[in-house]
């Protein structure tokens, strides 16, 4: 294989089984790579051990790419490709470059005419959309909603309006420890007939995916605290 930037999906949780969510081809290809660009060093090392990477961790090269990264240093992350070695890009969880800072390095690779190889793997946003029963032909992912309570409420109203007006599925996420605040804002802000899908701990043993109206959600007790969750709104 020509030296390339390989986009390597990981499992969506530590307890996820590699065999259930990643093709053998991914594992074999990753086993041949020893230079990695990662969102979090500890998580990436744990993943490589999980797939039984044959190269000792201490003999690998890791570059971190996250909100703390000095962007002036990122241009050096692809040097190995010029020397004939492929470089792997690993996200914190799931698919690189979707709700993930990896797109910066992919853009840089395109600018340098480097081949990009995206590998198949789990993506919580797409899996949640698949399981929601909502419109999969017209949807938008908003990332994180505002932290401020008032701003968050206004944003939710805007998304709900877009869902009805454009028949468009609205998808967003939250930092896991703030899931319950977002859930309560949705119950308070949305119309009783609006549909909300909650997809929590996707692909894990305690996976929870359910679509109900806001009116019905108000009758439910759910615990989303510190659990990776995708929220989807439709009508």
C-alpha positions in Angstrom: 0.0 0.0 0.0 1.2 3.5 -0.9 2.0 5.6 2.2 -1.3 7.3 3.1 -3.2 9.0 5.9 -5.4 6.2 7.3 -8.6 7.2 9.2 -9.0 4.5 11.9 -12.3 4.2 13.7 -12.3 2.9 17.3 -14.9 1.3 19.5 -17.5 3.6 21.1 -16.7 2.6 24.6 -14.0 0.7 26.6 -16.3 -2.3 27.1 -17.2 -2.5 23.5 -16.0 -5.7 21.7 -13.7 -5.0 18.8 -15.0 -8.1 16.9 -18.6 -6.7 17.0 -17.9 -3.3 15.5 -14.6 -3.4 13.4 -13.8 -5.4 10.3 -10.7 -7.6 10.3 -9.3 -5.6 7.5 -9.1 -2.5 9.8 -7.1 -4.5 12.3 -4.6 -5.9 9.8 -4.1 -2.5 8.2 -3.6 -0.8 11.6 -1.1 -3.5 12.6 1.2 -2.2 9.9 1.2 1.4 11.1 3.5 2.8 13.8 2.9 6.5 13.5 -0.4 7.8 14.9 -2.1 11.2 15.2 -4.5 10.8 18.2 -7.1 12.9 20.1 -6.0 11.5 23.5 -2.8 9.5 24.0 -4.1 7.3 26.8 -7.2 6.3 24.8 -5.3 5.6 21.6 -2.8 3.4 23.4 -5.6 1.4 25.1 -7.2 0.9 21.7 -4.0 -0.4 20.1 -3.5 -2.8 23.0 -7.1 -4.0 22.6 -6.5 -4.9 18.9 -3.2 -6.6 19.9 -1.0 -4.4 17.8 2.3 -6.3 17.3 4.6 -3.3 17.6 5.5 -2.4 21.2 3.8 0.9 22.3 7.2 2.4 23.2 8.4 1.9 19.6 5.4 3.9 18.2 5.2 7.6 17.5 2.2 9.6 18.7 1.1 13.1 18.0 -1.8 14.6 19.9 -4.4 16.7 18.0 -7.0 18.2 20.3 -8.1 21.6 21.6 -4.8 22.0 23.5 -2.6 21.4 20.4 -0.2 24.1 19.2 -1.5 24.4 15.6 1.9 25.6 14.5 3.3 22.2 15.1 0.7 20.2 13.3 2.3 20.5 9.9 5.1 18.2 11.0 2.6 15.4 11.8 2.6 14.1 8.3 6.4 14.0 7.7 6.5 10.2 8.0 4.4 9.9 4.9 7.1 11.6 2.9 9.4 8.9 4.1 7.2 6.2 2.9 5.3 5.4 6.1 1.6 5.5 6.5 0.1 7.6 9.4 -3.0 6.6 11.3 -5.5 9.1 12.6 -7.4 7.8 15.7 -10.4 9.5 17.3 -11.3 9.4 21.0 -14.3 7.2 20.1 -15.8 6.0 16.9 -15.1 7.6 13.5 -12.4 10.2 13.0 -13.3 13.7 11.7 -17.0 13.6 12.7 -17.5 15.6 15.9 -13.8 15.4 16.1 -10.8 17.7 15.4 -9.2 15.3 12.9 -10.5 17.2 9.9 -7.7 19.7 10.2 -5.0 17.0 9.4 -7.1 15.6 6.6 -7.4 19.0 5.0 -3.7 19.3 5.2 -3.2 15.9 3.6 -5.4 16.9 0.7 -3.3 20.1 0.3 -0.2 17.9 0.0 -1.8 15.4 -2.4 -1.6 12.6 0.2 -3.9 9.7 -0.3 -6.7 9.4 2.3 -8.0 6.0 3.4 -11.2 6.1 5.5 -11.9 2.8 7.2 -15.4 1.5 8.0 -16.4 1.7 11.6 -19.0 2.8 14.2 -20.2 6.4 14.2 -22.7 7.2 17.0 -24.4 10.0 15.1 -25.2 7.8 12.0 -26.1 4.8 14.1 -28.5 7.0 16.2 -30.1 8.4 13.0 -30.5 4.9 11.6 -32.3 3.7 14.8 -34.4 6.9 15.3 -37.1 6.3 12.7 -36.5 10.0 11.6 -35.8 11.4 8.1 -32.4 10.0 7.0 -32.4 11.9 3.7 -32.5 15.4 5.2 -30.7 15.9 8.5 -28.2 18.2 10.1 -25.7 17.7 12.9 -25.2 20.7 15.2 -22.5 19.4 17.6 -22.9 20.9 21.0 -25.7 23.2 22.0 -25.0 26.4 24.1 -24.1 25.8 27.7 -26.0 28.9 28.9 -29.6 27.9 29.8 -31.3 30.8 28.0 -29.2 30.5 24.9 -29.7 26.7 24.9 -33.5 27.2 25.1 -33.5 29.6 22.1 -31.3 27.2 20.1 -33.7 24.3 20.8 -36.7 26.4 19.7 -34.8 27.2 16.5 -34.0 23.5 15.8 -37.5 22.5 16.5 -38.8 25.1 14.0 -36.3 23.8 11.4 -37.5 20.2 11.9 -41.1 21.1 11.2 -40.4 23.7 8.4 -37.9 21.6 6.4 -38.9 18.1 7.5 -35.3 17.8 8.7 -33.9 15.7 11.5 -32.0 17.8 14.0 -29.1 15.9 15.7 -26.9 17.2 18.5 -24.8 16.0 21.5 -23.8 17.1 24.9 -20.9 16.6 27.3 -22.0 13.5 29.1 -22.1 15.1 32.6 -24.5 17.8 31.2 -26.9 15.3 29.5 -29.6 15.7 32.1 -29.7 19.5 31.9 -30.1 19.2 28.1 -32.8 16.6 28.4 -34.7 18.8 30.9 -34.4 21.8 28.5 -35.8 19.8 25.7 -38.8 18.8 27.8 -39.4 22.3 28.9 -38.9 24.0 25.5 -40.3 21.7 22.8 -44.0 21.1 21.9 -45.6 18.1 23.5 -46.1 16.5 20.1 -42.5 16.9 19.0 -40.6 13.6 18.7 -37.3 13.1 20.6 -35.0 10.2 20.1 -32.4 9.4 22.8 -29.6 7.1 21.8 -27.3 6.3 24.7 -24.2 4.0 25.0 -24.7 2.9 21.4 -23.2 -0.6 20.7 -22.5 -1.3 24.4 -24.2 -3.9 26.6 -26.4 -1.3 28.3 -27.4 0.5 25.0 -30.6 2.5 25.3 -32.3 3.9 22.1 -35.9 5.2 22.3 -38.1 7.5 20.3 -41.1 9.1 21.9 -43.0 12.4 22.0 -42.0 15.1 24.4 -45.3 14.4 26.2 -44.4 10.8 26.8 -40.8 11.5 27.7 -42.2 13.7 30.6 -43.6 10.5 32.1 -40.3 8.6 31.9 -37.4 8.4 34.3 -34.1 8.2 32.5 -30.5 8.4 33.7 -28.2 9.8 31.0 -25.6 11.2 33.4 -22.0 10.6 32.2 -23.2 8.3 29.4 -22.3 9.2 25.8 -25.7 10.2 24.2 -27.0 11.5 20.9 -30.2 13.5 20.8 -32.4 13.8 17.7 -35.5 15.9 17.2 -38.2 15.5 14.6 -42.0 15.8 14.3 
